[in-house]
């Protein structure tokens, strides 16, 4: 027998965007049914595992650090770095909305909800030629995105007065139902019982994430002319597979910028995978040398993290073999090794400021030992010759000769033979630039020879491209209403978060200023809820 539910609002997807939409709609007096494909303990989606970095404009933390930011400055950076044009009408609208309202609708709103930010702002995505963030904007939420997500889940359940909230776990939307041309609900399948479920609603909000959880979908939408590696790891949520995007397209909705993605260049197979092909993203160390499959330094321009992730991904994807090597020593590893997400940022995730400060100042030996122990892709040896042998054993080739690896290290170390005043290497210039900013200085080594006495042992990390977020999605207006082919709202249908390209079907364009994703989920969700509560579609 088919189950039936009726509510004012049906939300498809239990990630951050869906949960925030539910909170706001419940507080506005609406009844809500939230349908999530995953198990109860994984409610929250990718946000439950994310690090929690957010690009925010003109905040108290920035002002405390004497940073003079403004929506006008941020918008110039956003448009230039994302390469948006006047033809990108909806994305530009959302970009303006973001820079104008991120302070009040994200920063202040989260503070009101009892969350805190770390008292420092990081400078990411500076651009290869200074064309990215013109000043630091990357705020880190204390407790990571895991605490944020759990707090939002708590608030959602607290707002369910008079039984107005129904949460259905392990339910997958199979079809969008329409009545007289308006979306009026969905047909779902209960994966526990195998029974169909009819979910009627006055409005439907799509919050199912992007497409990068499906490598097949990512490949199908890859932009022609951009290098595509033969293998990739999956760093997204496997249920973010694009199926609902296609259902909307069949009804006349517009998918835009589907080929624009925010992937990462340095992934390793997750030592404790949650699903097949699960990858773990390393935040590339600025002081590590990037090598190709033969052990030669990638050039002529070196790869250095923190400047242009989009460009780094394209260069890694264009390599002869679908992986690169990071060559470093123990001194670099304990200072600079970091991994994306809450799972491997224990001190921030568990709100341990004293231990966080200690590991920042003294070196995070714990994390390095953990990864060397858990991942076969982290190799350690006292000599470069021994390291070359281990690199070949892991790759199953004889591509790396000990002589070439030694030459690579010697050529880099030659920069230091005549003193730091005569450095003439682009990687060293970028490192020095990064170290001018205090928070980056704490996490970036002072340049030194790779083979300097007391810096060993040596490490090599084999990495490859890893999928992460979709920059494109269903086109939406500033009320988060899905647009049809004529640019008109589809009655009864909203879309929020990554499914909407974080607003407008691709608000970031080709590049994100980084940290625009969690705030994008919150901003689009709150916009949708405001529209629904005002009865625009009822």
N, C-alpha and C positions, 0 to 999 in steps of 0.2 A: 504494500500500500504506500502511495506517495505522500510524504509529509508536506505540510503547507505552513508557511509563516507569512505574516503581514506586518509591515512596519512603515514608518514615515521615510526612513532612510536605510538603504542597503549598501553596505561598504564591502567591496571585494578586495581583500588583502589586509593582513594584520601586521604590516610593517609600521614604521613610525608615522608615515603620512596618514595611513588608515586609522591608526589609534588616535592621533590628534584630531582628525575629522570627527571621530566618534565622541571624543571629550566635548568638543565645542558644540556639536549638535545636541548632545544630551543636556548640556548646560542651558541650551536654548529651548529646551522643552520637547525635543523630538524623540520619538522612539527609534531605536537603532538596532539593526541586525548586522553583525560583523562576521563575514565568512572568511576563514583562513584555511589555506591548503595544508598547513603543517600541524605538528603535534602541539599540545598545550604548552609544553616547556620551551618550545621554540617560537612562541608568540613574540612578535617584535621584528621578525625577519632579519635582514642583514644588519640593521641598526643595533641589534642585540650583541653583535660581535665586532662592531666598528670601533675605531679609536675615539672619535668624538671631536675631531677638529672642525672649527667653524670659522669661515670668513665673515667678520662682522665689522660694521663701519661706525667710527666715532663713538667708541665705548669708553666707560670709565677706566678700563684697563689700559687702553691706548693713551688716554689723557694722562694717566699716572706715569706712563713711560714717555711722556712729552711728545707724543705723536699727534700731529695735526692732520687728521683725516676728515673727509667730508663726502657726502653722496656724489658731489660733482667730480671730485678726484677719482673716486672709486669707479664711477660710470665711465670715465675716460679710459681707465685701465682695462675695464671689463670689455668694452667695445673693441679697443685696439687688440687685445690679446686673443679674444674670441673671433676676431675678424668678422664681426657682424656688420651688415650694410643696412641702408635705409629700406631695402626690400624685406628685411627680416622684421616685419611689423610686430607680430605677437612676441617673438623672443625679446625684442627691444623693450616692449611694454613691461615684460616681466623683469628684465634687467634693471630698468628704472625703479620698478616696485621694490625689488630686492634691496638696492642700495639705499633707497629712501626709508625703508621700513624694517630693515634687519635689526636695528638697535631696539626699537620699541616692541616689535612683534616677535622677536626671537630672544635677544639678550635680556631685556627687561622682563619679558613674559616668563622665561626660564628661572630667572632670579626670584620672581614672585612665587614660582612653584617649588621653591626650596632648593634649587640647584645652584652650584657655584662654578666659577671659572678659575683656572690657575692664574696667578698674578704675573703672567708674562705673555707677550705676544710674539709668535714666531713669524719669520719672513720666508715665505715659500713662493714658488713660481715667480721668480724675479724677471724671467725672460732672458733669452740668450744675449740680447742687446739692450737690456733694461726696459723691455717693452711689456713686462708683466705687472705684478704688484709693485707700485712705486714706493710703497712703504709696508711695514708689517701689519697684517690683519688676521693672522691665523690664531684663533683662540682655542684653547683646549679645555673641555669641560672636566671638572674634577670628578673622578669616578668613571671616566670614559663614557662612551655612548651606551654602555651596558647599564649604568646607573640611570642615565637619562631615560632609556627605554622602560626600565622597570618602574621608574617613577611615573611615567605616562600611563603604563598599564594600571598602576595603583589608582591614579586619578580617574581613569576611565571607569573602573569598577566602583569607585566612590560616587561617581555621578549617576549611577544607574538607579536612581530613585524610582519607586513605584513600578519596578520590574520593566523599565523601558529599554533595557539592554539585553540582547541575546547574542552570545558568541558561539559560533559553530566551528569547531576545529576539524581538521581533516576533511573538509568539504571543498570540492573543486567546481568552479563555475564552468558549465558546459555550453550555455547558450544565453544570449540576451533576449528577453521577452519584450515585445512591443504591443501597444494598444493605441490604435488610431494615430500611428506614426510616432508616438512617444515611447521611450524606454520605460517599462513598467515593472521590471523585476528581472530575475534570472532563474534559470534551471541549473541546479547543482547536483553533484553526486556525493553521497556520503561514503568515503573510502573505507570506513570501518564496517558498515553494514552492507555496502554496495547498493543501497536504495537511493532513488532519485528524490530530490527535495525541491519543491516549488516555493520560491521566495519572491513575494510580491512587495512592491514598495512604490512610494510616490516619486522618489528619485533614487538613482543608482550612482554610487561614487566608485570609480575604478582606482585602486591603489595597489596594483599587483606587481609593481616594480618594473624593471626594464626587460631587455632581451638577452643580456650577456650571461645569464645563467645557462643558456643553451649555446654551446660552441657551434652547433650547426646553424642556428639563427644568426649568430655573430658573423660567421663566415659568409652566409647568404647576403648579408647587408654590408659587407666590407666594401669600402669605397674603391672603385676601380682606379688603378694607377698607384695605389698605396701598397707597399710591400706586405705580404701576408705570410707569416711563418707556417711551416708545415705542421708544427705542434704548438699548442697553447695549454696553459693550465686554467682551471675555472676558479676565479676568485669571487664570483657573484653567488647569488642564491639560486640553486638549481630549479626552483619553481618559477623563477623570473625568465620565462621561456618565450614570450611574445604571442602566445596563443590568443589571449584576450585582445591584444592589439589588432590581430587579424579579424576577430569577430566584429570589432567596431568598424574596421575598414569595410567589411561586407555590408554594413548598414549605412555607409556613406561618410564615416569619420575619416579625418586626415591624419596620416602618420608622416611626420616630417623629420628630416635629419637622422634617419634610422642608422646610417652608417657612421655617424659621429659617436665615438666611444671614449671613455676615460679609463683606458687600460693602464697597467703598470709594467715596467720594463724588467723587474727583477723578482720573479717568482720562483719558488721551490715547491716541490710536492709537500703537502702538509704531512708532518710526521704522524699525526693522529687524525686521518681524514674523516670528515663528516659525510662524504659522499664520493662517488667515483670521480677521479680527476681533480679533486679538491686541491687548490694551491694556496700557498701562504706567501704574502707579499713582503719582501724585504724593503725597507726604506734605504735606498742605496747610500753607502758611505762615501762622503765627499773625498776622503783621502785614499780610497781603494782605487787600484788601476783596473780598468775594464779591458779584458783581453778577448780576442777571438778564439776560435777552436784550436788554433795552432799555438797559442800562448803569446801572440804578438799584441801589442797595445793597439786598441781601436783608435783610429785617427783619420785625418790629421787633427781635427778638433777632438779633444778628449770628451768623454762622457762624464758629466758631473751633475749630481742630483741637486734639486732645489731651484732649477732655472727654467726648464721647459720639458715637462713630462711628455707632452705630445710628440715633440721632436725626438726625445730619447726612445720612445716606443717605436717610432718609424725606423730609426737607425738600427735598433736591435732586431726588428723584424726583417731588415734587409741583409742581415749577416748570412754568410754562405751556409752555415749550419744553424739550427734553431735554438742555439744557446750561446751564452757568453760566460766567461770566467771573471770573477772578482779576485784580484790578488792583493793581499794585505798582510799585516802582521798583528800579533796579539795586542800591541799598544793601540793600534787603530781600532781593533774589534771591541775592546772593552770601553772605549770612549764613544764610538760612533754607531755600533750595531744597534739597530732598532727594527722592529717588525710592526707592520700595520695591524691595527685591531686591538680589542680589549684583552684577548687571550694572553698575549705576550707582553703586556704592559701592566704587570701586576701591581707595582707601587702606586701608579695613578689610578688603576681600576679599583683597588682596595683602599684608596685614600690613606696612604702611608707616607706623609710628607717627609719625615725624618729619614726613612730608608731610601726614598726617592732622591733626596739631596745627597745622601751618602754615596749612592751608586753613581750619581751624576759627577760628583767630585772625585771619587776614588776609583771609578771604573765598574762597569756592570759585568763582573766576572761570572756571576750567576747565569745570566742569559747566554753568554758565549759558551759556557760549559754545557748548558742545557741543549743548545742547538747542535753542538759538536757530538753530543751523546745521542740525540734523537734523530738527527738527519744525516743520511749518508752523503748528502750534497755539500756538507761542510767538512772540508779536508784540512788536516793539520800535519805539519812535519817540521823538523828542525832545519832541514836543508831544502833548497830549491830543487835539487836533483831528486830528492825523495818525494817532494810534492808533485813534480812532473810525473813521476811513476804512478802516483795515486790518481792524478787527474786522468791519465790514460786508462787506468783500470776502471774508473767510474764510467768514462765515456765509451769504453769498449773499442778504443782505437789506439794508434801510436802517433797521434797528431801533434802532441806536445813533446818536443825534445828538451832535455835538460839544458842544452846549450842555448836554445832560443829563449827559454824562460830566464836564464841567467842574463842574457843580453838585454832582455826587456827590463829587468830590475836594474841592471848596471846603467842603462841609458837614462832611466829616471833619476837614479841616485847621483848621476853626474851633475845635476842641478845644484847639488849641495857642496861640491868640492871647493868652490871659490867663495863660499859664504852666502848668507841670505840676501845680500844686496845685489847679487848677480843672478838671481833666479830668472829664467826666461822660459817658462812653461805655462800654458794657458790654464791648466788645472790648478797650479799653485796660485795663479792670479785670482781665480774664482774662489779658492779657499780663503785667501787673505781677505777678499771682499766680504765673504760670509762672516768671517771672524770679527769684523768691525761691529756687528750687531751682537749685543750681550748674550741673549738666549742661544744664538748659534755658536758663539764662542765656547759656551759651556759644553757643547756636544760635538765640537769639531777640533781635531788635533792640530796643534801647531805643526806646520810642514817640517818634515824631517826625512832623511833617507830611509828607504824601505828596509835596507840591511843594516841600519844603525845598531850598534852594540846595545844589547839589553832589550831590544824591541820584539824579539821572537817569542815563540816560534812563528813560522809562516802559515797563512791560511789561504785556501782557494775555495771559492763558493761557485758552484755551477748554477746559473739562473736562466730563466726563459720568460717570455712574455706571458702575462697573466691577465685574464679579463676581469673587469670590475664593474663599471657603471655605464649605463646608456646616457649619452648626452641628448639624444633625440627621443621623440615619443609622440603621443597623440597631441594634436594642436588644441590649445585651450585659450580662452580669453582671460581677462583679469578676475573673473568670478570662478575660474577653473571649470567652465562649461566647455565640453568637447565641441569642436567646430566641424561643420560639414564642408563639402567641396566648394561651397559658395562663401565660406567664412562666416556662416550663421550658426548659432548654438543649436545643438541637437537637444530637443526637448527631453528633459528628465535624465540627462547623462552628464556626469562630472568626471574629472580625472585629476589626480593629485600625485605629487612626488615624482619619482623616477619614471613612472608610466607616462607622465606628461612632459618628459624631458626637463623636469624640475620647473615647469612653467612654460607655456607657449609652444610646446613641441620642440624645445631646444634652446633655452634661454642663454646657455653659455657659448653657443656657437661651436667653434672648432676646439677651443681650449677653455678649461675652467681656471679661475684664479685659485683653485683648490679650496676645499672646505666650504664650497657653496651647496653641498648636497643635503646635509641634514637641515640647515636653515631653509633650503628650497622646499623640503618636505613640509616643514612647519608652516611656511608662508602660504603655499598652495592649499594646504589643508584648511587653514584658518579662513582663507578667502572663499573656499567652497562652502564652509559652514555658515559664514555670514550670508552668503547668497541664499542658501537653503532656508535658513531661519527667517529671512525676510520674505520668503515665499515666492521668489522669482520664478520658480518652476512648478509651483503647486496650484 
